Amino acid sequence: MPYSPLLVKPMKEELTEIGFTDLLTGDAVDSAMEKAKSGVTLVAINSVKGVAAGMARPGVRIALENTSHRPDQLLTVFADQDLEATDRMRSYFADIPPSDPSFALFKDGELVYFIPRHRIEGRDANAVASDLQAALDEFGQ
């Protein structure tokens, strides 16, 4: 069952305020992923789940502030809230077990990097940012 929209609103805004597009339906995911066939796309699977979520959102903000390789697209879906959109997004990396929060980096439509929840938990936002920034620098334009 989805969370209250009032509960997730500030968590969604943490990402949309820095340029992420919040995808709410499966069709919106498919449309955005069609555009991901060229360039670099960073996907954030957003979540309310504890410390991991509390480090993921600040971590991606820090990474984007400190890279010269900003992705062409920043996309997000909210696990346990926008169920159809999250399921559809996960279909683009179906070999990876569901994990939220998490990050997926695509280059020219191919998944090139993934950070699952277990690599976010127990770390601070700067450590998460460092991993993301390294991936963006490696696979960026």
Buried (B, 14 or more C-beta within 10 A) or exposed (E): EEBEEEEBEEBBEBBBEEEBBBBBEBEBBBEBBEEBEEBBBBBBBBBBBEEBBBBBBBBBBBBBEBBEBBBBBBBBBBBBBBBBBBBBBBEBBEEEEEBBBBBBBBBEBEBEBBBBBEBBBEBEBBBBBBBBBEBBEEBBE
